[in-house]
Amino acid sequence: MNRKIVVAVDDSTRANAVLSWALDHANPTDEVVALAVWNLGLAGGFENPFSSLNEAQIKATTRVNSLIERATRGRWADGEPSVSVHADVRHGDTATELVDASDGADLLVLGNCHYNRPGQLGSVAKATLYGAKCAVVLVPVQVDADAETGTMTATI
């Protein structure tokens, strides 16, 4: 079965857990797309922290490729069948781009984490669920902080 699985990722701790979930459920013949959406409003408020949009795109792409490398490194070194994974980095509104990416996909995977009201959907998840053109999986992700080390871990 050759499915296209689009996974919404960002630069948060939970992105690795969501991508790993998708890889755990993918077949070797599936294509997994790690989709990151950025915009200047999210990247730095009202000030442009980048000298150009091209520089911002390059930085976002680098972050997604690093995420893919971390999520796949140990998995395939252990002899698991490999799954085709590549990055798709877009500039725009997150919900709009996720809905657009769902067109032609078989599955759209999102991390479901709403900080202010656990268990409730955030605005991006709601908009994506209502507008998606394929099945959507919301992966519940719990983020825990270690007070001593300051590290954060995400678990499903």
N, C-alpha and C positions, 0 to 999 in steps of 0.2 A: 504494500500500500504506500504510495508516494503522496504523503500529506505535506502541506505547507503550514508550519506552526509559527505564528508570529508571537514573540515574547516582548512585552513592554518592559524596558529596563531604564534605569536612571543611575545616578551616581550614589545612591543610598546603599546602606548595608544590606537591605532586603533584596536588592536586585540579583545578587548571586544565588540566593535561595530560590527565587522564582525561576531563574534560568536553569538551575539544577533540577528543579521539579519538571520543567519541560523536557530536559534531556533524559530524565528518568523515564518519561512516558513516551518518548519518541522511538520509532523504529529505525533501524539502520538506513532504510530507504527514504526516510523523511528529510525534509529541508527545514531547519530551524533558523529563523531570522530574529536576531536581537535588535529590536527597534528602540532607538533613543530619540526623543524629541526635545529640542532645546529652543529657547527664545531668549531674547535679551532681558525681558522682564524677569524671568526666572534666574538668569545668569548673573544679574547684578543690579536689579532695581532700575532706577532711572538713569544711571550712569553706565556707559558702555565700557566694561572692563577689558575689552579686547581692542586692539588697534584696527581690526577689520573683521568683517563677517567671515571671511575666509579663515582667519586665525581661530575664530570661535568654532567653526565647523571642524577644523583639524583637531582642536583640543577635545571636542566631543567625540569624534571618531576614535581618537587615541584611547579615551576612557572606556569606550564600548569594546574595543579590541582587547584591552587589558582584562576586562570583565570576562570576555569569552575565553581568553587564555587561562584565567584562573579557574573557571568553571569546568574546562575540558582537560586540563593538564593531568591530573591524577586519574581521571576517569578512563582515559584511553591508554595511559601508561599501564593500567592494570589489566589490559587486554579486552576491555569491553568493545563491542563493535562501534565503529565511529559513525557519527551522524554529521551530515553537512550543516555547519553553522557559519553564518556570516552576519555582518553588521549592516544595518540600515539606519543612517543618521539623518534626521530631518529637522529643519527649522520651521517653527510654526506653533499653533495651538495644539496642546497635547491631545485632547479628546478628539479634535478634528482629524489629526494625523493618524490616530489609532483607528478611527472609523474608516478612513481612507485605506489604511493598510489591511483592514479586514476584508476588503473586496478582493477576491481571488485567493484568500486564505481558507484553510479548513478549520483552523482553531486559533483563537486569540487568547493569550495567557497574560493575566494581570496579577500583580500583587495587591491583595486587599488589606490595606493598612490605613486606618483613619485615626490620626493621633488624638483628636479631641473627643471622639465618641467611638470607642472600640466596639466592633460589631456592626457598625453602620457604614454605608457606602459613602465614599467621598464623591465630589463632583465629577471627577474624571471617570471613575468607575461607573457612575450612573449614566453619564452621557454616552459612554462606550457601550454599555449594555443595551441602551435603547436604540443606538444607531448602528451597531455592528451588523455586518452582512454575513457573519459566520458564527459558529458556536463560540462562547466565551467561557473561560474558566477563571474564577477568582481564587487565587491561592492565598489562604490565610497565613499571614506572616507575623510572627511575634518578634519584636526587637527588644533585646535585653541589654542593659548596660552594666558593666563590672565597675563598681565604685572605686575599687583599689587601683585598677590598671587604666581605667578610662576607656576601655575597648567596648565596642558594641558587637553583639552577635545576633544574627537573624536565624530563627528556626521556623519550620513549617509545622 
